[in-house]
Amino acid sequence: MKVSPAGGVPCRSLAGNKSQDSGIAEMEELPVPHNIKISNITCDSFKISWDMDPKSKDRITHYFIDLNKKENKNSNKFKHKDVPTKLVAKAVPLPMTVRGHWFLSPRTEYTVAVQTASKQVDGDYAVSEWSEIIEFCTADYSKVHLTQLMEKAEAIAGRMLKFSVFYRNQHKEYFDYTQTHHGNVMQPSPKDNSGSHGSPISAKLEGIFFSCNTEFNTGKPPQDSPYGRYRVEIPAEKLFNPNTNLYFGDFYCMYTAYHYVIVVIAPAGSPGDEFCKQRLPQLSLSDNKFLTCTEEEGSLVFRHAQDVILEVIYTDPVDLSWGTVAEIIGHQLMSLSTANAKKDPSCKTCNISVGR
């Protein structure tokens, strides 16, 4: 069911039969919606239904829906507040679908209330009292939405370059702590909230972040990093091989020309693999636009996309003894960090026409 913003819809209440406007006091009250139910929630739609007194039900021509983002108590008090969304819909059998990416965002808490309305001959609306206020939260991107995002990423990924190691930069204290408290084994942790707001992996998928991009002129990892002066390099075949599965996770930018693609590597049958299988598009190991593993002349050969920055999440623990840890000779470029970075919602390259 399509709904439209109410804007400046002229209304007059019938509540309590107190109105003296145009003889409305003579009219019966419109039924007030109650026992509101929200169902079939997606990232940019939901179904809504309610109960109401059948008295005067046949006079209802429209429903008014008051939809608002739930206020975050921790939000910046100087930040511009979202404008409340008032929607008008023709009266249809319930449940009614409310859909619209221009006013619904994924993984966002909303409040909703409903009025019944009757359009009058003069164009005004007679309305009931508002219903009780109900709270709900929209969903993450589905596989369908992520596939649309993946197709946009494929269009700019560029040619494939060979690489041989996955690498992870951190401060020296991180590696010392891993050695002392975790027996030299890096442990997965929840992904931060960087990237698309609707990504189902943000704050939910546990993994270890790696990079694999190389400098085109050397074929080796860059000497600089935004994440720390110490780097562990792991041979690619230790993390990415025929015993692992590969998934597309996200595509985003941070108000710059650089675009990032997140892929997830999960050992087959692991908890991380089961998580991704339910939520993310799976990629062929040997035939995709981002990260490949192919057997050539009896050896595994690895390639990454040249024109996007790949962020690789490995979902199982990783023993530091699988590789080597050393200090980088370049600079620590903090400005390039993507930790909790917010996606540019206006970029036409990496956004799709669903909840922002």
C-alpha positions as CSV (number, residue, x, y, z in Angstrom):
1,M,0.0,0.0,0.0
2,K,1.5,3.4,-1.0
3,V,1.4,6.1,1.6
4,S,2.1,9.8,1.1
5,P,3.3,12.5,3.5
6,A,0.4,14.3,5.1
7,G,2.0,17.8,4.8
8,G,-0.5,20.4,5.8
9,V,-3.6,18.3,5.7
10,P,-6.5,20.3,7.2
11,C,-8.1,18.3,10.1
12,R,-10.7,18.6,12.7
13,S,-11.1,16.3,15.6
14,L,-14.3,14.5,16.4
15,A,-13.1,13.4,19.8
16,G,-15.6,13.8,22.5
17,N,-18.1,15.4,20.1
18,K,-16.9,18.8,21.4
19,S,-16.2,20.4,18.0
20,Q,-18.6,23.1,17.0
21,D,-17.1,23.5,13.5
22,S,-19.6,23.1,10.6
23,G,-22.0,21.1,12.7
24,I,-19.5,18.3,13.3
25,A,-20.9,17.9,16.8
26,E,-23.8,16.1,15.2
27,M,-21.5,13.4,13.8
28,E,-20.5,10.2,15.5
29,E,-17.0,9.8,16.7
30,L,-14.6,7.9,14.5
31,P,-13.2,4.7,16.1
32,V,-9.8,5.0,17.7
33,P,-7.2,2.3,16.6
34,H,-6.0,0.1,19.5
35,N,-4.0,-3.1,20.0
36,I,-1.6,-2.0,17.2
37,K,0.5,-4.8,15.7
38,I,3.7,-4.4,13.6
39,S,4.8,-7.4,11.5
40,N,6.9,-8.3,8.4
41,I,9.5,-5.8,9.2
42,T,12.3,-5.2,6.6
43,C,15.0,-2.5,6.3
44,D,12.5,-0.1,4.6
45,S,9.0,-1.4,5.2
46,F,6.6,-2.9,7.7
47,K,3.0,-4.1,8.0
48,I,0.7,-2.5,10.5
49,S,-2.7,-3.6,11.7
50,W,-5.0,-2.7,14.6
51,D,-8.4,-3.4,16.2
52,M,-11.1,-0.8,16.4
53,D,-14.8,-0.4,17.3
54,P,-16.9,-1.2,14.2
55,K,-19.1,1.7,15.0
56,S,-18.8,4.3,12.2
57,K,-16.2,2.1,10.6
58,D,-17.9,2.5,7.2
59,R,-17.2,6.3,7.3
60,I,-13.4,5.9,7.5
61,T,-11.8,7.0,4.2
62,H,-8.2,7.4,5.3
63,Y,-5.6,6.5,7.9
64,F,-3.1,9.0,9.4
65,I,0.2,7.5,10.5
66,D,2.6,9.4,12.7
67,L,6.0,7.9,12.3
68,N,9.1,9.2,14.2
69,K,12.6,8.0,14.9
70,K,13.0,7.2,18.5
71,E,15.1,9.8,20.2
72,N,18.5,8.7,21.3
73,K,19.2,10.0,24.8
74,N,23.0,9.9,24.0
75,S,22.7,11.9,20.8
76,N,24.3,15.3,20.3
77,K,21.9,17.9,21.5
78,F,23.1,20.3,18.9
79,K,22.5,17.8,16.0
80,H,19.6,18.6,13.6
81,K,16.6,16.6,14.7
82,D,14.7,14.4,12.2
83,V,11.5,15.9,11.0
84,P,8.5,13.7,12.1
85,T,6.9,11.9,9.2
86,K,3.1,12.2,8.9
87,L,1.6,9.8,6.4
88,V,-1.8,9.6,4.8
89,A,-3.1,6.4,3.4
90,K,-6.5,5.4,1.9
91,A,-8.4,3.1,4.1
92,V,-7.6,-0.5,2.9
93,P,-8.1,-3.9,4.5
94,L,-5.6,-4.5,7.3
95,P,-2.7,-5.3,7.7
96,M,-1.4,-2.4,5.6
97,T,2.1,-2.2,4.2
98,V,4.1,1.0,4.8
99,R,7.1,1.2,2.6
100,G,9.5,4.0,1.8
101,H,13.3,4.3,1.8
102,W,13.0,8.1,2.0
103,F,11.6,8.0,5.5
104,L,12.7,4.5,6.8
105,S,16.3,3.6,7.6
106,P,17.5,0.1,8.4
107,R,18.3,-1.0,12.0
108,T,16.6,2.1,13.4
109,E,14.1,2.4,16.2
110,Y,10.8,4.1,15.5
111,T,7.6,5.1,17.2
112,V,4.3,4.9,15.4
113,A,0.7,6.0,16.2
114,V,-2.5,6.0,14.1
115,Q,-5.6,8.0,13.6
116,T,-8.7,7.1,11.5
117,A,-10.0,9.9,9.3
118,S,-13.0,10.7,7.2
119,K,-12.7,13.1,4.3
120,Q,-15.4,15.8,4.2
121,V,-17.1,17.4,1.2
122,D,-15.1,20.6,1.8
123,G,-11.8,18.7,1.6
124,D,-11.1,18.8,5.3
125,Y,-10.6,15.6,7.3
126,A,-12.5,14.6,10.4
127,V,-10.2,12.6,12.6
128,S,-10.3,10.3,15.6
129,E,-8.1,10.5,18.7
130,W,-4.6,9.2,18.2
131,S,-3.9,5.6,19.1
132,E,-1.4,4.5,21.7
133,I,2.3,4.8,20.6
134,I,4.0,1.6,19.6
135,E,7.8,1.1,19.2
136,F,9.6,-1.1,16.7
137,C,13.0,-1.4,15.0
138,T,13.6,-1.9,11.3
139,A,15.7,-4.8,10.0
140,D,19.1,-5.1,8.4
141,Y,19.7,-5.4,4.7
142,S,18.5,-8.7,3.3
143,K,20.5,-10.9,0.9
144,V,18.5,-9.3,-1.9
145,H,19.7,-5.8,-0.8
146,L,23.3,-6.9,-0.3
147,T,23.3,-8.5,-3.8
148,Q,22.3,-5.1,-5.2
149,L,25.1,-3.5,-3.3
150,M,27.5,-6.2,-4.5
151,E,26.6,-5.5,-8.1
152,K,27.4,-1.9,-7.7
153,A,30.8,-2.8,-6.1
154,E,31.5,-5.2,-9.0
155,A,31.1,-2.4,-11.5
156,I,34.1,-0.4,-10.1
157,A,36.3,-3.2,-8.7
158,G,38.8,-3.1,-11.6
159,R,41.3,-5.7,-12.6
160,M,42.8,-8.3,-10.3
161,L,46.3,-8.2,-8.9
162,K,48.3,-11.1,-7.4
163,F,49.1,-11.1,-3.7
164,S,50.6,-13.6,-1.3
165,V,49.9,-12.5,2.3
166,F,47.1,-11.2,4.5
167,Y,48.3,-8.6,6.9
168,R,47.0,-6.9,10.1
169,N,48.4,-3.8,11.7
170,Q,48.1,-3.0,15.4
171,H,50.1,-1.4,18.2
172,K,52.8,-3.3,19.9
173,E,50.7,-3.6,23.0
174,Y,48.1,-5.6,21.1
175,F,50.6,-8.3,20.0
176,D,52.2,-8.4,23.5
177,Y,48.7,-8.9,25.1
178,T,47.9,-11.6,22.5
179,Q,51.0,-13.4,23.4
180,T,50.7,-13.1,27.2
181,H,46.9,-13.5,27.7
182,H,45.8,-15.6,24.7
183,G,48.6,-18.0,24.1
184,N,49.8,-16.2,21.0
185,V,46.4,-16.6,19.3
186,M,44.5,-13.6,18.0
187,Q,40.8,-13.8,19.0
188,P,37.8,-12.7,17.0
189,S,35.8,-9.7,18.2
190,P,32.6,-8.0,17.1
191,K,32.9,-5.9,14.0
192,D,32.5,-2.2,14.6
193,N,29.7,0.0,13.1
194,S,31.7,1.2,10.1
195,G,30.1,1.0,6.6
196,S,26.5,0.7,5.6
197,H,24.0,1.4,8.4
198,G,22.0,-1.6,7.2
199,S,24.8,-4.1,7.0
200,P,23.9,-7.3,9.0
201,I,27.5,-7.9,10.1
202,S,28.0,-4.6,12.0
203,A,28.3,-5.2,15.7
204,K,27.1,-8.8,15.2
205,L,29.7,-10.8,13.2
206,E,32.8,-11.7,15.2
207,G,36.1,-11.9,13.3
208,I,39.6,-10.6,12.8
209,F,40.3,-7.8,10.4
210,F,42.9,-8.2,7.7
211,S,44.1,-6.3,4.6
212,C,45.4,-7.7,1.4
213,N,45.8,-4.8,-0.9
214,T,49.2,-4.3,-2.5
215,E,51.1,-1.5,-4.1
216,F,50.7,-1.9,-7.9
217,N,54.4,-1.2,-8.5
218,T,55.9,-3.6,-6.0
219,G,53.1,-6.2,-5.5
220,K,53.7,-6.0,-1.8
221,P,51.7,-4.6,1.1
222,P,52.0,-0.8,1.5
223,Q,54.6,0.5,3.9
224,D,52.1,2.8,5.7
225,S,49.1,1.9,7.8
226,P,46.4,3.8,9.8
227,Y,46.1,1.0,12.4
228,G,49.5,0.7,14.1
229,R,53.2,0.4,13.6
230,Y,53.4,-3.4,14.0
231,R,52.2,-5.8,11.4
232,V,51.6,-9.5,11.3
233,E,51.8,-11.1,7.8
234,I,50.1,-14.4,7.3
235,P,50.6,-16.5,4.1
236,A,47.4,-16.3,2.2
237,E,46.8,-20.0,2.0
238,K,46.6,-20.3,5.8
239,L,43.4,-18.2,5.8
240,F,42.0,-18.6,2.3
241,N,41.8,-22.0,0.7
242,P,39.3,-24.6,-0.6
243,N,38.3,-25.4,3.0
244,T,36.9,-21.9,3.5
245,N,33.9,-20.1,2.2
246,L,33.8,-16.5,1.0
247,Y,31.0,-13.9,1.4
248,F,30.3,-10.3,0.3
249,G,29.7,-8.1,3.4
250,D,29.5,-4.5,2.4
251,F,30.4,-1.6,0.0
252,Y,30.9,1.9,1.2
253,C,32.9,5.2,1.2
254,M,33.6,7.9,3.7
255,Y,33.0,11.1,1.8
256,T,36.2,10.5,-0.2
257,A,37.0,9.0,-3.6
258,Y,38.2,5.8,-2.0
259,H,35.6,2.9,-1.9
260,Y,35.8,0.0,0.5
261,V,34.6,-3.6,0.0
262,I,34.2,-5.9,3.0
263,V,34.5,-9.7,2.3
264,V,34.3,-12.4,4.9
265,I,36.4,-15.6,5.0
266,A,34.9,-18.4,7.1
267,P,36.2,-21.9,7.6
268,A,33.5,-24.2,6.2
269,G,31.1,-25.4,8.9
270,S,32.3,-22.9,11.5
271,P,29.9,-20.7,13.5
272,G,31.0,-17.8,11.4
273,D,30.2,-19.7,8.3
274,E,26.7,-20.5,9.5
275,F,26.2,-16.8,10.5
276,C,27.2,-15.6,7.0
277,K,25.4,-18.3,5.1
278,Q,22.1,-17.1,6.5
279,R,22.7,-13.4,5.9
280,L,25.3,-12.7,3.2
281,P,25.7,-13.4,-0.6
282,Q,28.2,-16.2,-1.0
283,L,31.0,-15.8,-3.6
284,S,32.8,-18.3,-5.7
285,L,36.4,-18.7,-4.4
286,S,37.8,-18.8,-7.9
287,D,35.4,-16.5,-9.8
288,N,34.4,-13.2,-8.3
289,K,35.4,-9.5,-8.7
290,F,37.0,-9.0,-5.3
291,L,39.2,-11.8,-3.9
292,T,40.0,-15.1,-5.6
293,C,41.9,-18.3,-4.9
294,T,42.7,-20.5,-7.9
295,E,44.8,-23.5,-8.4
296,E,47.4,-22.9,-11.2
297,E,50.1,-25.4,-12.0
298,G,49.6,-27.3,-8.7
299,S,49.8,-24.2,-6.5
300,L,47.2,-21.8,-5.0
301,V,47.3,-18.3,-6.6
302,F,45.6,-15.3,-4.9
303,R,44.3,-12.1,-6.4
304,H,42.6,-9.0,-5.1
305,A,40.7,-6.2,-6.9
306,Q,42.8,-3.2,-7.7
307,D,40.3,-0.3,-7.6
308,V,38.7,-0.9,-4.2
309,I,40.2,-1.2,-0.8
310,L,39.4,-4.7,0.5
311,E,38.7,-5.2,4.2
312,V,38.9,-8.9,5.0
313,I,37.2,-10.4,8.0
314,Y,38.4,-13.9,9.1
315,T,35.9,-15.5,11.5
316,D,38.2,-17.9,13.4
317,P,41.1,-17.4,15.8
318,V,44.5,-17.0,14.2
319,D,47.8,-18.2,15.7
320,L,50.5,-15.6,15.3
321,S,53.0,-18.4,14.7
322,W,51.4,-18.9,11.3
323,G,53.2,-15.7,10.1
324,T,55.6,-13.1,11.2
325,V,55.3,-9.9,13.2
326,A,57.5,-6.9,12.5
327,E,57.5,-3.1,12.7
328,I,56.7,-1.3,9.5
329,I,59.1,1.3,8.1
330,G,56.3,3.7,6.9
331,H,54.0,6.1,8.6
332,Q,50.9,5.5,10.7
333,L,48.2,7.4,8.7
334,M,45.4,7.8,11.3
335,S,43.3,9.8,8.8
336,L,42.7,6.7,6.7
337,S,41.3,4.6,9.6
338,T,37.8,3.2,8.9
339,A,37.1,2.4,12.6
340,N,33.4,3.2,13.2
341,A,33.4,5.3,10.0
342,K,30.1,6.5,8.8
343,K,29.1,5.8,5.2
344,D,28.4,8.8,2.9
345,P,24.6,8.4,2.3
346,S,24.7,10.7,-0.8
347,C,27.2,8.8,-2.8
348,K,25.6,7.4,-5.9
349,T,28.3,4.8,-6.5
350,C,27.8,2.8,-3.2
351,N,24.2,3.4,-2.2
352,I,21.1,1.5,-3.2
353,S,17.5,2.6,-3.2
354,V,16.5,1.1,0.1
355,G,16.9,2.4,3.7
356,R,20.1,4.4,4.0
